Amino acid sequence: MPLAGRTAVVTGASRGIGHAVARALVSAGAHVCLVARSQPQGERVAAELGTLASVHPCDRTDAAAVTRRTEAVLAAAAVLV
C-alpha cells in the first residue's frame, strides 16, 4: 500500500515503538497524527519528524477524551497504529 499522501494515526507516538513507527511512516511520505499523552513530548517528536507530523494529545485513561480525539483524527485516516 503506497503511503505517500495518506494519513496515519499512531498512538503512543512520543516514544518507543510508536515513535519508531511514526518515523517510518513519515519517511514513506505519510502525514502522521501523533497521538500521545504528553503534548510537550509529542511536540518534540513532531519537530523531529517535520511538517508531515502533527500532535494530537490524548490521555487514554479518559474515555471522553479518547472519543473526542478518535472522532477528530480517524475521519481522514488510512492507517491506524
Secondary structure, DSSP 8 states (H G I E B T S, - for coil): ---TT-EEEEETTTSHHHHHHHHHHHHTT-EEEEEES-HHHHHHHHHHH-TTEEEEE--TT-HHHHHHHHHHHHTT-SEE-
